[in-house]
């Protein structure tokens, strides 16, 4: 039985429905075969992510040597997929995927043909598109309100641009591999926002609501910051830690310094 490795003849389109689940459609421009698959990523927040999949592929049968003009038939063939993806940046963008794909039966019994595609090894360079509103969750009214409450507590007297930047920091974290993937998880992550326990009793200001909405639509005055602090109100220990950690300052707005 022949196994063809590294066949550069297939285009895959992966549609990630969530951090873990994706649907795949693939087309072989060499054989005109179509396929579908469901993929599951085990550790979506890591730099390297293992994923597994189960799919089916329409495989064209070989032409009859006695009658070359006879029309070719096609039969579905199950596929098992296992692979690893390496993210090449902290933001949605380039990634490298290496995967193995196999027919669990090793032979297409229905057609009686060895089609040479029982095992495949694939190497691909991918680009992930990010929606303009940033983040991996639907920004519903409760998410907007949560961001607005945080702004009201953390930046009540800051200029409007500074309020937008505070919300942007939270949204930037949802895209980072080092933080949770939702606004609520980021805000309530232990050891991050000490004011989070006061959010339930906080009524957001009109300015904070507007600032949160602008940040959700993609405006980021912090220029990709993951942290912010007020040097005038922070402890000496906190200031020393920030200075020694060699963070990159991305913006200074009002009383806040934004960095990553």
Secondary structure, DSSP 8 states (H G I E B T S, - for coil): -----S---EEEEEEESSSSEEEEEEEETTTTEEEEEEEEES-TTSSEEEEEEEEEEEEE---BTTBTTS---EEEEEEEEEEEEEESSSSSSEEEEEEEEE-TTSSBTTTTB--S-SEEEEEEEEE----TT-SSS---HHHHHHHHHHHHHH-TTS-HHHHHHHHHHHHHHHHSTTS-SSHHHHHTSTTT-GGGGGGGG----HHHHHHHHHHHTT--TTSS-SEEEETTTS-HHHHHHHHHTT--EEEEETTEEEE-
